[in-house]
Amino acid sequence: MNILNQAKLIVSKLIEFRPELVIASTGSCYIHLTDCKVKYIRIANHTGHKEKPKTWQLRSDVSSSRKGTNRIYTDVNRLVSDLK
């Protein structure tokens, strides 16, 4: 599944957080969430700039890490499950 399709899937599963999808020129997608413990979800296949607090990432190029407030996931369903 490509990055945009993953982003659309996450948006459809997190409607209660009023997600706003932004597509960056680098190919990454960002989802801004409202009234949620996480402010942003970044979906990418590469390292980005230093992440802001309360940003979770869905990445295909690294291993998962669920430690701390800035988590990295490789599985869409696990990310959505942890958010709810």
BELKA-V769110 format. One record per residue. RES is the residue in one small letter. PHI is phi as a letter, one per 30 degrees, with the letter a starting at -180 (none if undefined). OMEGA is omega as a letter, one per 20 degrees, with the letter a starting at -180 (none if undefined). BURIAL is + if it has 16 or more other C-alpha atoms within 10 Angstrom, else -. Layout:
{{RES/PHI/OMEGA/BURIAL} {RES/PHI/OMEGA/BURIAL}}
This chain:
{{m/none/a/-} {n/d/a/-} {i/e/a/+} {l/d/r/+} {n/d/r/-} {q/d/r/+} {a/d/r/+} {k/d/r/-} {l/d/r/-} {i/d/r/+} {v/e/a/+} {s/d/a/-} {k/d/a/-} {l/b/a/-} {i/e/a/-} {e/d/r/-} {f/c/r/+} {r/h/a/-} {p/d/r/+} {e/b/a/-} {l/c/r/+} {v/b/r/-} {i/c/a/-} {a/d/a/-} {s/d/r/-} {t/d/a/-} {g/j/r/-} {s/d/r/+} {c/c/r/+} {y/b/r/+} {i/c/r/+} {h/c/a/+} {l/c/r/+} {t/c/r/-} {d/h/a/-} {c/b/r/-} {k/d/r/-} {v/c/a/+} {k/d/a/+} {y/b/r/+} {i/b/r/+} {r/c/r/+} {i/c/a/+} {a/a/r/+} {n/b/a/+} {h/a/r/-} {t/d/r/-} {g/c/r/-} {h/d/r/-} {k/e/a/-} {e/d/r/-} {k/d/r/-} {p/e/r/-} {k/i/r/-} {t/c/r/+} {w/c/a/+} {q/b/r/+} {l/c/a/+} {r/b/r/+} {s/c/a/+} {d/c/a/-} {v/b/r/-} {s/d/r/-} {s/d/r/-} {s/b/a/-} {r/c/a/-} {k/c/r/-} {g/i/a/-} {t/d/r/-} {n/c/a/+} {r/c/r/+} {i/b/a/+} {y/b/r/+} {t/c/a/+} {d/b/a/-} {v/e/a/+} {n/d/r/-} {r/d/r/-} {l/e/a/+} {v/d/r/-} {s/d/r/-} {d/d/r/-} {l/d/a/-} {k/d/none/-}}
